[in-house]
Amino acid sequence: MKTYFPKPSSNDDANWVIVDASGQTVGRLATQVAQLLRGKHKVDYTPNQLCGDYVVVINADKVVFTGSKMDDKVYTRYSGYPSGLKTATPRQILSSAYPERVLHHAIKGMLPKNRLGRRMIKRLKVYAGDVHPHSAQQPQSLGVN
């Protein structure tokens, strides 16, 4: 009996899924979205192939943090120059011009850190409001709680 490996061409059946993030906890929502991007919900899941779905997340500005993470958690980024270390709390990022970066950062951290992970994150579309330009793809609403 041989092990079955699906061909990369058979993974072209990627669906579009829409997820409403309003009132959802960031980490719990990010794990479910990361599993959709990886394709772990499909029967022909293969770890070394791109077999996940496209995921559209709306209302990313309405996510919640438990406890005091809204003020205690710190996101850092470094420009590479002296004194180029910038820090921000989730409260600051959610009130800025790009509140979807909090959820994008959490989901990206749960994907593989290689070329396949970079291809997976391109299938993630995060929007702060409930308006998105992907209605032509007819995304299906999944029961992500």
Secondary structure in CASP SS format (residue, H / E / C, confidence):
PFRMAT SS
TARGET T0000
AUTHOR 0000-0000-0000
METHOD secondary structure of the structure
MODEL  1
M C 1.00
K C 1.00
T C 1.00
Y C 1.00
F C 1.00
P C 1.00
K C 1.00
P H 1.00
S H 1.00
S H 1.00
N H 1.00
D C 1.00
D C 1.00
A C 1.00
N C 1.00
W E 1.00
V E 1.00
I E 1.00
V E 1.00
D E 1.00
A C 1.00
S C 1.00
G C 1.00
Q C 1.00
T E 1.00
V H 1.00
G H 1.00
R H 1.00
L H 1.00
A H 1.00
T H 1.00
Q H 1.00
V H 1.00
A H 1.00
Q H 1.00
L H 1.00
L H 1.00
R H 1.00
G C 1.00
K C 1.00
H C 1.00
K C 1.00
V C 1.00
D C 1.00
Y C 1.00
T C 1.00
P C 1.00
N C 1.00
Q C 1.00
L C 1.00
C C 1.00
G C 1.00
D C 1.00
Y E 1.00
V E 1.00
V E 1.00
V E 1.00
I E 1.00
N C 1.00
A H 1.00
D H 1.00
K H 1.00
V C 1.00
V E 1.00
F C 1.00
T C 1.00
G C 1.00
S C 1.00
K H 1.00
M H 1.00
D H 1.00
D H 1.00
K C 1.00
V C 1.00
Y E 1.00
T E 1.00
R E 1.00
Y E 1.00
S C 1.00
G C 1.00
Y C 1.00
P C 1.00
S C 1.00
G C 1.00
L E 1.00
K E 1.00
T E 1.00
A E 1.00
T C 1.00
P H 1.00
R H 1.00
Q H 1.00
I H 1.00
L H 1.00
S C 1.00
S C 1.00
A C 1.00
Y C 1.00
P C 1.00
E C 1.00
R H 1.00
V H 1.00
L H 1.00
H H 1.00
H H 1.00
A H 1.00
I H 1.00
K H 1.00
G C 1.00
M C 1.00
L C 1.00
P C 1.00
K C 1.00
N C 1.00
R H 1.00
L H 1.00
G H 1.00
R H 1.00
R H 1.00
M H 1.00
I H 1.00
K C 1.00
R C 1.00
L E 1.00
K E 1.00
V E 1.00
Y C 1.00
A C 1.00
G C 1.00
D C 1.00
V C 1.00
H C 1.00
P C 1.00
H C 1.00
S H 1.00
A H 1.00
Q H 1.00
Q C 1.00
P C 1.00
Q E 1.00
S E 1.00
L C 1.00
G C 1.00
V C 1.00
N C 1.00
END
